[in-house]
Amino acid sequence: MRTRTWAPYALIAPTLVLMAIFLVYPIGSVVYYSLQRYNVTQPWKNGFAGLDNFKQMLFDDPLFWQSLAFSAKWVFVEVGLQLLLGLVLALIVNETFIGRGMARALVFSPWAVSGVLTTGIWILLLNPSTGIFQELSNLGIGSPGTSVLGNPDTVFDALVVTELWRGVPFFAILLLADLQSIPKDLYEAASVDGASRWRRFTSVTLPHLKDAIILSTLLRAVWEFNNVDLIYTLTGGGPANQTTTLPLYVARQAVDSHNFGYGSALTVAGFLILLFFSIAYLRVSKFGSRA
């Protein structure tokens, strides 16, 4: 009986150990360092700081609030547009037409490209000397040497378009998989009842896609909030910190300035924000319910 009682725990023990190593320990380390003054360039100041890092972050660091506001704007715009365009693409490639397989491959291909390659492609495309805007100026459209990434009025739009190219296929893939699981009988019954195409979409398609939409938007919101590679490579957070997100600000503090204590405090703040948002979003959206 004792062997039977302990057998399940013995089987899951390796998984628990790995979770402790790769999840619990890093989180605990970040929380610990967030309570320390730990800057390798100023070792004589290192020591226990208590909540001083958090006080500095909340009351003496306007760049924290600026980066947090831009992160919220970035997530809202990106996830909203990616969901809308991904849903449209999923509905299109779910139809039967000649060349559908090729169309699906083209739609999904950007998702297979790594972040580094994506930024490399768009750096070349948006290059003011050799990119698309230079080619347009050669045709008499626009002015030569246009730098959309260096202009405060256009940099956000340029980043949005770049990330849309990479992020839309994620929604298209997930939503297409769910679309294909909807029973055809539901559409046939709705057609017999005289429902229009729009009514079938709102009464049959969208309710069935509800959980897929909630889960995909939550995952993508977390990923976009933590997006560093694309923004760092294209703008570095500029011009004038205009495109600095909270994770990018963390990287500047911890990696560039070697201020690991304050960088850890910023990381803890970001973690708590995402945790609260995820719990609230799942509760408000009633994920998993049939209502």
C-alpha positions in Angstrom: 0.0 0.0 0.0 2.8 2.4 0.8 4.4 1.7 -2.6 1.2 2.4 -4.3 0.8 5.6 -2.4 4.2 7.0 -3.3 4.4 5.6 -6.8 2.5 8.6 -8.5 4.7 11.1 -6.7 7.9 9.2 -7.7 6.8 9.3 -11.3 6.2 13.1 -11.3 9.2 13.9 -9.2 11.6 14.4 -12.2 9.2 16.9 -13.7 8.8 18.8 -10.4 12.6 18.9 -10.1 13.0 20.4 -13.6 10.2 22.9 -12.9 12.0 24.0 -9.7 15.3 24.4 -11.5 14.1 26.2 -14.6 11.1 28.1 -13.2 11.0 28.5 -9.4 14.7 29.2 -8.9 15.0 31.9 -11.6 11.9 33.7 -10.3 13.2 33.5 -6.8 16.6 34.8 -7.9 15.0 37.8 -9.6 12.8 38.6 -6.5 15.9 38.3 -4.3 18.0 40.7 -6.5 15.1 43.1 -6.8 15.6 43.8 -3.0 19.4 44.4 -3.5 21.6 47.1 -4.7 23.6 45.1 -7.2 25.6 47.0 -9.8 28.9 45.4 -10.9 30.2 48.8 -11.9 29.7 50.2 -8.4 30.4 47.2 -6.1 31.0 49.5 -3.0 27.3 50.3 -3.1 26.1 46.7 -3.3 23.9 45.5 -0.4 20.4 45.1 0.9 18.1 47.8 -0.4 14.7 46.6 0.7 12.0 48.4 -1.3 14.3 51.2 -2.5 14.4 49.9 -6.0 10.6 49.8 -6.2 10.3 53.3 -4.7 12.7 54.7 -7.3 10.8 52.9 -10.0 7.4 54.2 -8.9 8.3 57.8 -7.8 11.6 58.8 -9.4 11.8 57.2 -12.8 9.6 58.7 -15.5 11.1 56.4 -18.1 9.5 53.5 -16.3 6.0 54.9 -16.7 6.8 56.0 -20.3 8.0 52.5 -21.2 5.0 50.9 -19.5 2.6 53.2 -21.4 4.2 52.4 -24.7 4.2 48.7 -23.9 0.4 48.9 -23.3 -0.1 50.8 -26.5 2.1 48.3 -28.4 0.2 45.3 -27.1 -3.2 46.7 -27.7 -2.6 47.8 -31.3 -0.6 44.7 -32.3 -2.8 42.1 -30.8 -6.0 43.8 -32.1 -4.7 44.1 -35.6 -3.1 40.7 -35.7 -6.4 39.1 -34.5 -8.5 40.9 -37.1 -6.2 40.2 -40.0 -5.5 36.7 -38.8 -9.2 35.9 -38.7 -9.7 37.3 -42.2 -6.9 35.2 -43.6 -8.1 32.1 -41.8 -11.6 32.5 -43.2 -10.2 33.0 -46.7 -7.9 30.0 -46.7 -10.6 27.9 -45.1 -12.6 28.2 -48.3 -12.2 25.8 -51.2 -10.4 27.3 -54.3 -7.7 26.4 -56.7 -4.2 26.9 -55.2 -5.4 26.8 -51.6 -2.4 24.8 -50.5 0.0 27.3 -51.9 -2.0 30.2 -50.4 -1.8 28.5 -47.0 1.9 28.0 -47.3 2.4 31.7 -48.2 0.2 32.9 -45.4 1.9 30.8 -42.8 5.5 31.2 -44.0 6.4 34.4 -42.0 5.7 32.5 -38.8 8.5 30.1 -39.7 11.1 32.9 -40.0 13.1 33.7 -36.9 13.0 37.1 -35.3 16.6 37.9 -36.3 15.9 37.2 -40.0 12.6 39.1 -39.8 14.3 42.2 -38.5 17.1 41.8 -41.1 14.6 41.6 -43.9 12.8 44.8 -42.7 16.0 46.7 -42.0 16.8 46.2 -45.7 13.3 47.1 -46.8 13.1 50.3 -44.7 16.7 51.4 -45.4 16.5 55.1 -46.5 19.2 54.6 -49.1 18.4 51.3 -50.7 14.9 50.3 -49.4 11.4 50.6 -50.8 11.1 54.3 -50.0 14.2 55.0 -52.1 12.8 53.0 -55.0 9.5 55.0 -54.7 11.4 58.3 -54.7 13.1 57.2 -57.9 9.6 56.8 -59.4 8.7 60.3 -58.2 6.7 59.2 -55.2 7.9 60.7 -51.9 11.2 62.3 -51.1 14.6 60.5 -51.3 16.3 59.4 -48.1 13.0 58.9 -46.1 13.8 57.2 -42.8 10.6 56.0 -41.3 12.5 54.4 -38.3 14.2 57.7 -37.4 11.1 59.9 -37.7 9.1 60.2 -34.5 5.9 60.6 -36.5 6.3 57.3 -38.5 8.4 55.0 -36.3 5.5 53.4 -34.5 3.6 52.7 -37.7 6.7 51.1 -39.2 7.2 48.9 -36.2 3.5 47.9 -36.2 3.6 46.9 -39.9 6.8 44.9 -39.3 5.4 42.9 -36.4 2.1 42.4 -38.2 4.0 40.6 -41.0 5.4 38.2 -38.4 2.4 37.9 -36.0 -0.6 37.6 -38.2 0.2 34.0 -39.3 0.0 32.9 -35.6 -3.6 33.8 -35.4 -4.3 32.5 -38.9 -2.9 29.1 -38.0 -4.8 28.7 -34.7 -8.1 30.0 -36.0 -7.9 27.9 -39.2 -7.4 24.8 -37.1 -10.5 25.6 -35.0 -12.5 26.6 -38.1 -12.0 23.2 -39.6 -13.5 21.5 -36.5 -16.8 23.3 -36.8 -19.5 20.7 -38.0 -20.8 21.5 -41.4 -24.3 20.5 -40.2 -24.4 23.8 -38.2 -23.9 25.9 -41.4 -26.4 23.8 -43.3 -29.0 24.1 -40.6 -28.5 27.9 -40.4 -28.8 28.2 -44.2 -32.1 26.2 -44.2 -33.4 28.6 -41.5 -32.6 31.5 -43.9 -29.6 32.9 -42.1 -27.4 35.2 -44.1 -23.6 34.8 -44.4 -23.0 37.5 -41.8 -25.6 35.8 -39.4 -23.9 32.4 -39.9 -20.6 34.1 -39.0 -21.8 35.8 -35.9 -24.1 33.0 -34.6 -22.1 29.9 -35.6 -18.4 30.7 -36.4 -17.6 33.3 -33.7 -19.1 31.4 -30.8 -17.2 28.3 -31.8 -14.0 30.3 -32.0 -14.5 32.0 -28.7 -12.0 30.0 -26.6 -9.4 29.9 -29.4 -9.6 33.7 -29.7 -9.3 34.2 -25.9 -6.3 31.8 -25.6 -4.5 33.1 -28.7 -5.0 36.8 -27.7 -3.7 36.1 -24.2 -0.6 34.2 -25.4 0.1 36.9 -28.1 -0.4 39.7 -25.6 2.2 38.2 -23.2 4.6 37.6 -26.1 4.2 41.1 -27.5 4.6 42.7 -24.1 7.9 40.8 -23.8 9.0 41.6 -27.4 12.6 42.8 -27.4 14.4 41.4 -30.4 12.4 43.3 -33.2 12.2 46.7 -31.5 15.8 46.5 -30.2 17.2 45.7 -33.6 15.1 48.2 -35.6 15.1 51.2 -33.3 17.0 50.4 -30.1 14.1 52.1 -28.3 14.5 55.4 -30.1 14.2 58.0 -31.3 14.4 59.6 -27.9 13.1 56.5 -26.0 9.9 56.8 -27.9 9.7 53.1 -28.7 11.2 51.8 -25.5 9.1 49.0 -24.0 9.4 47.8 -20.4 11.4 44.6 -21.3 13.7 46.7 -23.4 14.2 49.1 -20.5 15.0 46.1 -18.3 17.6 45.0 -20.8 19.2 48.5 -20.8 19.4 48.6 -17.0 20.6 45.0 -16.5 22.7 44.3 -19.6 23.9 47.7 -20.7 24.2 49.5 -17.4 24.9 46.3 -15.3 22.4 47.5 -12.7 21.0 44.1 -12.0 19.2 45.1 -8.8 17.1 47.8 -10.4 16.7 45.6 -13.6 15.4 42.8 -11.4 12.9 45.2 -9.7 11.6 46.2 -13.2 11.3 42.6 -14.1 9.3 41.8 -11.0 6.9 44.7 -11.8 6.5 43.4 -15.3 5.8 39.9 -14.0 3.2 41.1 -11.6 1.5 43.2 -14.3 1.3 40.2 -16.7 0.1 37.9 -13.9 -2.7 40.2 -12.9 -3.7 40.9 -16.5 -3.8 37.2 -17.4 -5.9 36.3 -14.4 -8.3 39.2 -14.9 -8.6 38.6 -18.7 -9.4 34.9 -18.2 -12.0 35.7 -15.6 -13.7 38.5 -17.5 -13.7 36.6 -20.8 -15.1 33.5 -19.1 -12.6 31.2 -20.8 -13.8 27.6 -21.1 -17.5 28.4 -20.3 -20.3 27.6 -22.7 -22.0 30.9 -22.1 
